[in-house]
Amino acid sequence: MTVLAHHTDTLTRDALAVLQPGFEGTTAPAWLLRRVGEGLTAVGLFGRNITSPDQLSALTAQLRAERDDVLVAIDEEGGDVTRLEVRGGSSFPGNLALGAVDDTGLTRDVARELGRRLAECGVNLNWAPSADVNSNPDNPVIGVRSFGADTDLAARHTAAYVEGLQSAGVAACTKHFPGHGDTNVDSHHALPRIDADLDTLTARELVPFKAAIEAGTKAVMSAHILVPALDPTRPATLSPRILTGLLRKELGYEGLIVTDGMEMHAIAGTYGIERGSALAIAAGADAICVGGGLADEATVLALRDALVAAVREGTLPEERLADAAARVRALAEWTRRSRAAVTDAGAREGNAPDIGLTAARRAVVVSGAPTPVTAPYVATLAPVANIAVGDETPWGVAAELAELLPGTRSGVYPQGTGAGDVLAAAGDRTVVAVVRDAHRHPWMIEALDALVAARPDTVVVEMGLPRAEPRGALYIATHGASRVCGRAAAEVIAGV
């Protein structure tokens, strides 16, 4: 092999190593296995790739047959954002519920059990937890994914989550650096901007990330947000000042830096994913997350070639690409060693299959006095789900309540419907109105007020941020919309 050919091969392998692509289907396609054999070191999984634990285990075994240390990543936050249980709802409450309980031991145990289930299926990198301080209650994309609006609370639970997850041999990826909590725009759709000054950012946004670093988080995910106090021109994912200057040098972080999904409009609609990926690696990112929306071989090859071209053009230093690839391989090796270290005996000893429901029950806050209810009518006032959550995962209390109270009926009501539609369908049944972030949706508040005026015995279940004034004879705040949160609320309504 000539020196030039060897150099090209090294560049190509390094460019493949820094990609974390997705794919379609529940088995690994031939093109993906081929690229793993050629140097692709990580693969991202989404709900479309998973139907059952056994199927997921077979899929990850396919990938490991090509490369034993392959990083298999997933966006499994528990709570509202689940990929393992996308069709039925998560067995774990999300961050806001854990923050509401404020028991770091519980958070650690929940994360450990989640990590154990991931590891059991062959997943070894989790794009979680969200360390964002949800200081803006109108935030459309973070909300219940945050431990809360209190900085110190978010910091201690972020650290506990990282420790719990990684004790199961699964690398944590703390997100979204330098903090996505004070935004009112979803970066899936546009580029958010945070205008807080440096002192505020240091005292609020950065504190949970410092805690995660101290806890040993193996990865940190960047945010596609513009923070002028840190960099007035580049979003964090593309900013050398933020990724290299702040995260690496000032905070002393030495682990893997992963970008948020590069096909999100905040990057794809402004810089384009190919140029954006090269800029991100040059800025200090080590891994490019892509595949939530783009999931084919052509995308992988285009990004690979764009990185190689950037090196040859001089816009991406070759040593920076090599360093990024080395960090990816180092994490892959850590996960391989951790998989071997977490023995079957140790995994069994740590089993806590009911910990999620236990946590969800503890997170419930009730106002008013429960009264006997039989066969109610459950009206779910459903907002449009943000992309991170997705609209394919069921939520609410209808299914769980029907198990406890046979004869329960239900309906789903999108924006544009009102109390009259609910009352007509409910007849003489007690109405259970289920909402999600009612404070952000005036139509929900209007419908709730009309329902309570017409039926004072209405039960209201808030499964998002409980910011609106409690309404109804019985008001239940679950601090999340996962399946176990629905179960916990149903138990209160049914009096069990």
N, C-alpha and C positions, 0 to 999 in steps of 0.2 A: 504494500500500500504506500503511495506517495505521501510526502509530508502534507501537501495540500489536501489530499483526500482524507487523511487522518484528521486534519484540522476541521474540515467540513463535517466529518462524522461526529467529532466531539461537540461542535456547535449545535448540530442537529439533536444529539442526545440531550444536551443541556437544555435546549429550547423545549423539547418534549417533557423533560423532567419537571419543569416549572408550571405545567398546565394541570388543571383539575377539571377535566371535561365531564359532561354528562352524556347519556345515550338513551335511546328509546328501547323499551322492551324489558322483559323479566329474565332474560338470559343475556350474557355478554355477546355482542355481535362479533363476527370474525374480524372486522376492521379494528375494533377496540383491542382484542387480544393480540393482534399483530403489532399494534403500536405499543402496547405494554411490553412486548418482547423487544421492541426497538429502543426502549428507554423511557416511555411514559410511566411515571412513578405514582400517579394518583388518579383516582376516578371518583366522581361525585354521584351520589345516588339521590333520587327524588321519589315522591310517592308513586309515580308511574312505573317505577322499577320494582315495587314491592307488593306482594300479595299475601305472604305468610312468613313466619320465622324459618320454616323449613326451606321454602323457596329462596329466601334471602341467603341462608347458609350455603345453599347450592351455588348461588350466583357468586358469592365471595370466594368459594372454593375454586370456581372456574378461573377467576382472576389470579388467585394465588398459585394455580398450576403453571401460570406463565411467569410469575414473579412473586417469590415468597414474602417479600417485604412491601408489597404494594400498599399504598395508603388508600383505604376505602373510606371516603368521607360522606357525611350525611348532615342534613339540617334538622336535627331532632332536639328541639328545645323542650319537648313535653308541652303540656298545656294546649294552647290554641295552635301552635306550630308543631305538627307531628308528621313524620313520613312513615314511621314504623306502623302506625295505626291510622293512616290517612282515611280509611273507609269507615272506621267505627268510632274514632275519637280516642284520645290518649288516656292511658291508665295512670297518668301523672298530672298533677296540677302544674300550671306554669309558674313563672317567677313571681308575679304579683301576689298569688296565693301564698307562696312561701314567704314572701316579704311581710304579708299581713299577719302570718303566724309569728314571724320573727324568732324562730328557733334555729340557730345555725346548725345544730346537731341534726335536726330534721332535714334541713336543706342538704347537708352532706350525705345523709342516708338515702334521700330520694335520688340525688345525682349518682351515688354509688350503684343503686339498683338499676337505674336507667343505663349506666355504663356497663353493668354486668350483662344486661339483655343485649346491648349493642355488640359487646365482645363475643357473646355466645353465638351471634349471627355472623361474626367475622368483620364487623365494622370497627375501625380503630381510630378514626378522627371525627369528632363531632363539632360542627360549626355552632357551638354554644359554649358558655352562656352569653346572654345579652347583659352587658355591664352598664348600659345606658341609664342615666338618672332621668326619669321621666318628669322633668321639671315643667314641661308644657302639657297640661292636661288635654289640649286639643290635638296633640300629636297623632297623626292618622296611621302611623306604621309601627310605633313602639308600644305604647299603652301597656297592656297586661303582660307584654314580653319583658318589661322591666321589673326589678324587685320593688321599685317604688320611687317616690320623689325625694326621699331623704338620702343625702349623699352617703352618710356613714352606714346606714342600713344597706344600701346597695353594695357598698364596698365589702362589708363583712359577709354578706350572702354570696357575692361573686367569688370571694376566696373559698368559702365553704363548698360551693358548687364545683370549682376547679379541683379542689382536693378530693372530693367524693368521686367525681368522674374519672380522674386519673388514677385513683386507687384501684379501679377496675381494669386498668391497662388501656384505657381509651384517652387519646390526647384531646384536651379541651382547646377550643379556639374562641377566645374571649372577643366579643364584638360590641359596638361598631366604632372603632377608634377614629378620632378622639372623643366620641360621644354623640349619639344621634337623638338624645332625649329632648332637646330644646328646639325641635323643628316642627313646622306646620305643613310640610310638604313631604310626600312619599318619594324617596329617591328612585323607586321603580319607575316613576312617571316624569320626574324633573329633578333639577339640581337644588337641593335645600341649602339654606344659608343660616348660619348661626352668628349673630352679631354681638355676642357677649364679649366683654373685655377679657384681657389675659388673666387678671386676678380672679375673675369669676370662673373662667375655664379651669384654672389651676385648683381652685377650692372646691369645684363641683364636678365637672366632667372627668377630670383626670384621676380623681381619687380612687374610684373602683378599679381602674386599669392598673394603678400602682399596687393595689391589693392583689390583683390577679397575678402580676409579675412576681410579687413576693411569695405568692402561693405556688409559683412554679408553672404557670400556664405554658403549655408547649407551643401554642400558636395564638396570634392576635389577628383579627380581621379588621381591615380598614373600612371607613365609611366614605360613601360618595357624597360628601358634603363640603361646602365652602365655608371656611372659618377665617374671616379676614384678619382677626387678631393674630392668627398663626401663619397664614399665607393668604394674601389678598387676591391672588390670581389663580391658583391651582386648587382643585378639590383634594381632600386629604389623600385619597388613593393615588394621586399623581404628584404629590408634593414631597420633594426632598426635604424641605424644612420640617414637615410633620413626621414623615416615616423615618428618615435618617437622623435629622437634627433633634427632634423631640423624643420620638419613641426609642431609637437606638442610643443616642448619645446622652440626652438628659435623663431619661428614665432608666437607662442601662439594660434595656431588653435585648436578649441574645437569641431568642427563639425564632420560629417561623412567622413571617408576616404574610397573610393571605388577603387578597382583595375580595371585596364583596362581588357579586355577580357582574361581570363586565358588560353583559347585554342589557343591564338596567339602563333606562333612558338617560339618567344623570351622566353617564359616560358615553354610551352608544350614540345618544342623540347630540352630543357636543364634540367629542373627540373621535368617535368611532372605536370599535373594539380592537382593531388591529393596532392603530396608533396608540390608543389608550393603554393597551397591554405593554407595549414597548416602553411607554412613558412610566408606567407603574413599576416595572422592574428597575428601570434607571433610577427611579425615585427612592427605591429601597424595598419594595415588595419582593417576596420570594416565590409566590405562587399565585397563579391566575385562576380564579374561580369563574367558570363559564359552563353553561349546560342547563340552567333552569329553563331557558327558552330556546337556546341553540344547542342541538344535541346530535350532531352528525360528524362524520369524518372530515367533511370539507371545512368545517369550522376549526377543527384541530389542526389540519394541515395549513390553513391560512394563518393561524396564530403562530404556529411553529415557524413558518417561512417569514412572517413579519418580524419575529424576534431575531432570526438569523440575518435578515436584511438590515435591521437596525444596527447590529454589531458591525456589519461590513461597511455601512454608511458612516459609522462613527458616532451615532446618536445614542447608542447603548454600549457602554464599555464592556469588552469581552470578560474582564475579570468580575464585573458585577453580575453578569449572567451566570458565570461559573460559581460565584459565591452563592447565588440564589439556589442553583441546582444542588449544591453541596448541602445547604440547609434543609432542602426537601429530603434528600437521601438520608441525612442524619436523623430526621424525625421518623422516616420510614424504618430505620434501624432501631430506634427507640421502641417503636410499636412492636417490632418483631421480638425484641428482647422481653418487653413487657408481657407479650402474649405467652411467652414461655414461662415467665416468672409467676404469673397468676395461675396457680395450679387448680386442678379440678376441686381439690379439697377446700382450698381457700375460697373459690367461687361459691361452692355450696354453703360454706359457713356464712357468707355474706348475703345469702338470699333473703329478700324481704318483699315477697310478692304483693302484699297488701299495703305497702307503705304509701303508695300514691293516694289511695282512698282515705287512709288515715289522715294524710296531710290535707286533702280536700275538705274533709269534715271539720278539721280544726280551723280552716280558713273562712268558713261560713260565718257571716255576721247577720243577725236577725233583729229586726225592729217590729214591734207589735206582738200580739199574742196569737199563737197558732190556734186555729179552730178546726173542728172536724170537717174534712172535705171528702166527698165520695164522687168518683167519676167526674172530675172537672173538665172544663174545656181549656186546653192550652193554646194560647195565641202567641206565636213567635213573631215579634216585630223585627224583621231581618234587614239590617243594613247591607250594603255591598261590602263584601270581605276584601281586605287588602291582599295584595298578591302574595306576601310572605305567608299569610294564613291559608289562602286559597278558599275556594267556595265548594270544594268537593268533600270536605270533612264535615260530618254532621255535628250539630251543637244544639244545646237547649236542654229541656227537661222532659219533653213529651214522651220519648221512648222509655226513659227511666221511670217516670211517674206511672206509665201504663202497666209496667211490671208490678208496681206496688198497689195501684188502684185500678183493677180491671174495669173496663168500660170507659176509661179516659178517652176523650177525642181531642183532635188537635188540628191546627191550620197554620200556615206560614203566610205572613203579610208583609210584602215589600213596601217601600216608600210609595205613597200615593193612595194607600188604603187607610181607613180610619176606624174609629171606635164603632161606628154604625155597622161596618162589615163584620167586626168581631162579635158584636152583640147579636146580630142576626144569626150567625152560625152557632153561637153558644146556647141560645135558647134560655132555659132556666138553670143551666149548670153554673157552678162557680167558675169565674174566669181566672186563669193563671196567665198573666201577661209577662212574657219573657223578652228582655231587651239586652242590648249590647252597646255600651257607651251612649246611653240615652242623652247625656249632657251635650253630645256633639250633633244630635239629630233633633231639631225642633219638631219635626213631624211625630217623632216618638213621644216627646213630652206632651204634645197636644192630644195624641191618642190616649195616653195614660190618664191625663186629667179628665178626659171625657169618660173613660171607662170607670174610673173611681167615682165620678159624680153620679153616673147611672147605676153603678153597682158598688156600693161601699165595701162589700166583702171581697173585692178583687184582691188577688195575691199578685205581687210584683216581684219578679226575679231579675236582678241586674247581674249580667255575666261578663260585663266589661269593667271599666273604671267606675266605681260608685261615687260619682261626683254630683249627680242630680239629687234634689231633695227627696228623701224617702216618701213613697206614696203607697196607698193601699192599706187594707186591714192587716196585712202581713207583708213585710218587705224583706227580701233575702238578697244579700250581696255575696256572690261566690268568688269574686276576684279572678275570674277566668271562665272559659267556656268548654273546657275539656270534658270528656265523658264522665270522669269521676267527680268533677265539679257539679255536673248535672245530677248525678246520683246523690250527692250530698244534699243538694237543694230539695230533691224529690223526697228524701227521707224526712226532712223538716216538714214539708207540706203534708205528707202522709202520716206524720206523727209516729214514725218508727225509729 
